[in-house]
Amino acid sequence: MRLPLRPVVFALPLSLFLLMVGSSLVDMDATREITTRAHIWILDRFSNIYAFAAFGFVLTCVWAFFSPLGRIRIGGAEATPILSRWSWFGVTLTTTVAIGILFWATAEPMFHLYQPGGLPITPGSEDAARFAMTSLFMHWSVTPYAIYTVPGLTFALVYHNLGRRFSVSAPLQLLFGRRIADGAAQTIDAICVLSLLFGLSATLGAGILSISGGIARLTGMTTGPVLTACVGLTIVAAFFVSSASGLQRGIRLLSDINTRAFLILALFVLLAGPTVDMLRLGLEGLIGFGREFLSRSLILAPFNDREWVNDWTVFNWAAWLAWAPLSAMFLGRIARGYTVREFIIVNLVAPALFSIVWMTIFGGLALHAEMATPGVLKNALEQFGPESVLYTVVDSLPFSFAVTLFLVLLSFLSYVTAADSNTDVLAGMTLGSRPEQTLLAHSVTIKLVWALVVGLSAWVMITYSGIDGIRILSNLGGFPALFIVLMFNVTLIGLGTWKLGDLREANPATDLSADR
């Protein structure tokens, strides 16, 4: 069986990815130094562009919602939805949150509580707690989802309404007004594939360590290469099987389970924890978020401490951007049959509200625990890493053993549901046809290749070198993605101004309802 591969999209990112992983294995210190210098150079010179672009994406979403573009139906006036609204929300939510929301909700506030952004705030104080909660909302709600929504919506309209190919370069052709040469188009797609590979591998490495740590906490086992290998192999097998089974079966089913598990856990912690204090901290943080959003977004005084902004706000935007182009292709692909306004609600408004509620509960719980017993979470963070903060917080809740077990399973499920959809996109990008037209055997084969590469690299890094280098590389992937998403943003504005007629008339015959 010969795979219809796009050679540059497959070979270039695969070769570079394995080369960087191999160099990390041979000399991690040298690799970390090079990548760290590159990362610092990018942040020093482009931090304002990151910040202004991210704010611009928010403004574009607001414009698209209220403009005539908002009434356009993705896929044409007669297009029917691929997914129900609940399934669409579940798949969208779990595709974007991955494992990060579980651990940074409790760990990130510990950093901000003791390092309040260069402001004249006493570390560990009530004011510092409010600053920490506001920062959580800033980094995990509106702006991050706007970073996904803009390219996702652009791709949805170009792919479904205008019938262009399944490629990152497809929307760029509209911007440039002419066909992009195949070699250049494949190079653009290859860069985005490489960025996503590093993002998947970094997140999988963190997930393996976190899940292994939870298992060790529950069983008394020692976290080592054998345990991490077993965890990694299980995760890779699960997201490969889910992705290979198609959108309507594996991906939709796991996303539904994952979403319900998130809601069950959040409700339990809200009721079992210090409810009043969590809600108070959340409300104070939300008020601060509304008051400070413009100043923080544009890095205006007093929120212009360059070191803190680069370490947190810009660093977060770069990390979200690294995933944005290819994740947006999946989000755009599953949006057929809904209007632009519905797309913005499901991809930006709803997940941002979910994240605010989640951060209120878990961030509020962590801040309450740390201020009640100063040092209990800070010490766990410094000694054992961010995943230990969550498990330490859980120890203060009723049924802590059962909750810890639930968290281990949810961590596993969270990565699988995010990885399976992105593996689906990797396969679609690598093969030279629209996903719904790709033969099952071809799709499964290429998904297996990418799943094994991501799993092997994550295990090698955490076993022999640690994952610091690949985490930095994940964020370096946000640099080229920044300019790609900016071009998507301009394309979207163009679609909403001089291409409205073409979008209204579109009614492609593509049928994804029985996806593979």
N, C-alpha and C positions, 0 to 999 in steps of 0.2 A: 504494500500500500504506500503510495507516494503522497506526502502531505503537500497541499497547495500553499506553501509558505511564502510570506513576503520576506525575502532573505535578509534584507538590512534590518527590518524590525525584529527579526528573531536573533540573528547572529550578533549584531552590534551590542545590544544591551546584555545579552547572555555572556559574551566574551568579556566585556568591561566589568560586569558584575562579578564574575568568577575571578578575574584578575585582581580586583580590589579585595575580595574576600581572601584570596591566596596571599596577597601581600600583607594583609593583617595577620595572617597565620604565621608568616615568616618573620615579620618584624612589626609587632603591634605598636610599639612606641613611635617608630618612624612614621607609620601610617597615620596614627592619631595626631602627631605633630603637624603633618602636612594638611590633613583635612581640617584640623582646628584653625590653622592659619588661614586657610581658604574661607572657612566659615566666618572668622572674625573680620576678614577683609570685606566680605560681602555685606555683613551687618554694618560695618563702619561707613561704607560708601553708599549703601542702598536702603538704609533703615527708613528714611523719610519716604522713599518710593513705596516700600512695603506698606507703611502706615497710610499714606494718602490713597494708594490703590485699594486697600481693604475698605477704607471709608467710602471710596467711590463705588465699590461693588454694592454697598448698602444703599446708597443713593439710587443706583441703577435699578435695584429691586423695587424700591418705592415708586420710581417713575414707571416701571413696567406694569406694576399693579394697577395704577390709576390711569394709565394712558390707554388709548384704543387697543394697543397690543394685548392688554389684559383680557379682552374678550375673545381672542383667537383660540380656536380649539386645536390642540396638538394632533396632527395627523389629518386635519381637514374637518369640515363641518359634519361629515357622516361617520367619522372615526369612532370606534367603540373601544372602551377601556380594556386593557390587558388584565388588570387587577382591580379588585374591589377597593373602595376607599380605605378600609381598615388594613387590608393586605398591603396596599401601596404605602401607607404611612409606616407600617411595621418594617417593610423591606427598606424603605428610605432611612428610617431611624437607625436600624441596626447596621446598615451599610456604612454609615458615617461615624458612629460613636466608637466602634471596636472595643478595645479593652481600656483605653485611656480614661474614659469617664468613671470607671470603677475605682481607679487608684488615685488619679490626680484630684478627685473631689475631696479626699481627705488629706493628701500629702501637700498639694500646692498651698493651701491656706497656712500650713506650718512655716513655709518659707516667707510668706508675706507678713505673717504675724510678727516675726522677728526681724524682718528687713523691709520696712514699709516704704519702699520706693524713694528713698532719699528725702521723704517729707519730715517735717518737725513733729513726729509722732513717737511717743514712748513705745518701744518694742514690748509686746506682750500685753498691751493695754486694751481697753474697750475700743478706743479709736483705731488701734492697729487691727483689731478683729473686724471692725466695719470696713477698713481698707482692704483686708484680705477677702472678705465676701464680695465686695464690689469688683475686685480684680478677678475673682472667679467668674462672675457674670460677664465681665469684659472679654475674657479669653475663651469662654465656652458657650456663648449664646448667639447673639444676633450676627456679629461680624463673621465668625467662622462659617456659619451656615449660608451667609451671603456669598462667601468665597466658593462654596459648592453650587449655590443656586444659579449664579450668573453663567458659568460655563455649562451647567446642566440644562438650563433653559435654552441657551443658544444652540446646543447640540440637538436638543429635542426638536426644535423648529427646523433646523437644517436637515436633519435625518428623516423625520417623519413628513414634514410639510413640503420640503423641496426635493426629497428623494435622493439626497447625496449619500456618498459611501460612508461606511462605518470606520471613521478615521478622525484623529484630532485635526488633521490638516483640512478636512472638508469645510468647516466654517471659515477657515482662513482664506480659502479660495474666493469666497464672497467678498472678503475685506480687500483683497488685492485686485479683484476684478478680472482675474484670469486664472487659468488652470495652473496649479503648481506641478512642476515636473515630478515624475514618480520618485526619482532618487531623493529629491528634497522632501517630498511628502513622507517617504519612509524614514528619513532621518529625523524629522520632527516627531513622528510616532515613536521611533526608537528611543529618543530622549525621554519621552513621557513614560515609556515602558520601564526604562532604567530607574527613573524616579520612584515609580510604584514598587518595583522589586525591592529597593532599599527600604521603602516604607513598610512593606509587608514583612520583610525579614526582621527589621528592628522591632516591630510590634510583636511578631511571633517570639523573638528572643525574650522580650520583657514578659510576654504571656507565659512562656515555658518556665521562666524563673519564678513568676508569681504563683502559678499553679503548683509547681514543685514545692515551693515554700509552704503553700497551704496543705499539701499532702503530708509534708514532713511534720507540720504542726499538729495535724490530726493523728498521725500514725507513729510518730517518733522516728521515722526513717531519716537517713542522712541524704541531703541533697547532693547528688553527684552526677557524673556523666551517664550512668545507667538509668537513673530515674529521669533525668532531663531528656535522654534519648527516647525513653518510653512515652513520656508526655508529648514530646515533639512529634513522634511518629503517629500517635493517636490523633493529634490535632490535624496533621497534614492529611491523614487518611479520611478524617471526617469532612474537612472542607473540600477535598477532592471529590468524594462521593456525592456530597450535596451539590456542588457545582456541576458535576457531570450528569446529574439526574435532571437538570434543567430548571428554568425559572418557576414553573407552576408546581413542581414537586419539591425538590430539596430546598431551594432558596426561599420560596414563599413559606414553606412549613417551618423551617428553622427560625425564620424571622418572626413568625407569629408566636412561636414558643418563647423566643428571646424577649420580645416586647412584653408579653404577659409576665415573664419572670422578673423583668425590670420593675414593673408596676407592683407586683406582689412584694418584692424586697423593699421598695421605697415606702409602701404603705405600712409594712411591719415596723421598719425603723422609725418612721414618723410617730407611730402610736407607742412603741416600746421605749423610745428615747425621750430626752427632755424636750417634749413637743413645744412648749411655750417658748423656751429659749431659742430653739432652732427657727421657729417662725419669726421671732423678734429679730434675730440676726439676719434672716433672709429679707425681711421687710426693710430693715435699715440698709442692707446692701443694695436692694433694688432701688431705693430712693437715691442712694449715692450713685448708682449706675446711670439712672436717668439724668441726674444733675451733672455728672462728670463725663458722659459719653463723648460729647463733642471735643472737650479738652484732651481726653485720653486718646481719642482717635487721631487727632491732629498733633499730638505731642506738644501741647501748649502748657505753659507754666500753670500750676506747679508740678504737672505730671511730665516733666521733661528731663528727668534724671537719665542721661543717655545710657549709662551702664545697666540700670534696671530695665529700661524700655527694651534694649537690645536682648537682654537675658530672658525676658518674659514675653512682652507683647509682640515684638517683631519676630522673635524666635518661634512663637506660636503661629503667627501668620505664615511663616516659612514652612512650618511643619504641615499645616492644613493645605497650603498650596501644592506641596509635593504630591499629595493624593488627588488634588482637584481635577486635573484634566481627564484622567482615565475613570475616576469614580463618577465624574459628571457624565461620561458616556453611558454608563450603566443607568444612572438616574434619569437621563434623558430618554433612553431607550424604553424604559418601563412606564413612561408618562403618557403614552398615546391614549387619546380619547378624553383627556381632561383639558380644561382651559388654562391659559397662562396664569390667571389669578389663582386657580386651584393649585397649580404647580408651586407658586410662591408660598401659598399657605402650608402645603404639605412638606415642602423642602426647606423652608426658612422659619415661618411663624410657629408651626406646631413643634418641630424639634427644638427650637430655641426656648419655647415655653417649658417643654419637658426638661431641658437642661437646667433652666432656672429653678424649677421645682426640685430636681435631683440635687443640685448644688446647695440649695437651701437646706435640704435634709441632711446630706452627708457632710457638706462643709460646715454646716451649723453644729452637727454632732461633734465633729473633730475639734472645732474651736471651743465649744463648751467643755469638752473633756480636757483639753490642754490648759484652759484658764482655771478650771477647777483644781487640776493637779499639774502645776507648771513643770514642764520637762518630760512628761510621760510619753508624749508623741514625738516631741523634738528629738529625744534620745533614740527612739526607735527609728526615726527617719535617718539620723546620722549614722547609726550603727548597722542597720540592715536594709535600708533603701525604702523607696516610696510604697512598695506593696506591703511592707510590714506595718505601716501606719494604719491601713485599713483593718488588718487582722487585730491589731492592738485596740483599736476603737471598738471592734465587735466584742471584745472580751468584756466590755462594760454593759452589754445588752443581755437580756434574758435569752436562754437557750443558745448560748454563744457557740457551742460545739455544732449544733445543727445549722446555725447561720453561717459559720465558717465553711461547712460542707457545701451549703447552698452557694456560697460565693465562689468556691473552687469550680463547681459545675457551671455557674453563670459566667465565670471568666473564660472557661473552655468554650462555652456556647457563643459568647460575645465575639471571640476572635474568629470562630468558624463562620458565623453569619456575615461578618465583614469580609473575610477572605474569599468565601465562595463566590460572591458577586464580583469581586475584583479579579478573581481567576477567570471568570466568565468573560470579562472585558479583555484580559490579556490574551485569551484564546482568539477572541474576535479580531483583535488588532493584529495578531501574528498571522492569521489565515487571511487569504485574499478574497473573502466574500462576506456578505451581510450575515450576522449571527443566525438569523432564522433560515438562511439558505445553506448553512454549513452542515456537512454530513456529520452525523453523530460520532462515527468512528474517528474522523479527523479531529473533532472538538475534544473528545475524551483523551486522545493521545497527546495533544498539545497541552491540555490542562494538567495531565500527569507530569509532563516535563517541568512545567513551571512550579507545580506543587512540590516536587522533589527538590528542585533547585533552592526554593525558598526555605524549605524545611532543613535541608542539609547545611546551608549557609548559616542559618540561625543557630543550629546545634553546634557547629564548629566554632562560631564566635563566642558563645557563652561558655563553652567547655574549655577552650584554649586561650582565648584572648579577651573575653568580656564583650559587651555589645556597645561600649561607648563610641567606638569608631564608626560603627554602622549607624548608630543613632544620629551622629553628626552628618553622615552621608545622606541619611534620610532628609535632613533639613537642607542640605546642599541641593537636593533635588528640587526644592522650592524655588531656587533662583531662576532656572530657565522656565519653570512653570509660571512664575510671576508674569513674565512677558507674554506667555501664551494665553493666560487668562485675561490679561489686559486687552489683547487683540480680540478675544471672544467678547469682551465687554463692548468694544467698539462695534463689533459685528452685530451684537444684539440691538444696540441703539439704531444701527442702520436698518435692521429687519423691522423695527417698530416705526420707522419713518418712511422709507421709500420702498419697502418690500411688503407692505401690509396686504396689497392686492394679491400678490402671489401666494401669501400664506393663507388667505381666505379661500382661494380657489383650489388649493391643494387637497387631494383626496387619494393618496397612494393606496394601491390594492394590497399592500403588505399585510399579512395576517399573522400576528404573534400569539394569538390566544391559545394555541396548542403547542407552545414552545417545546420543541424537541420531545 
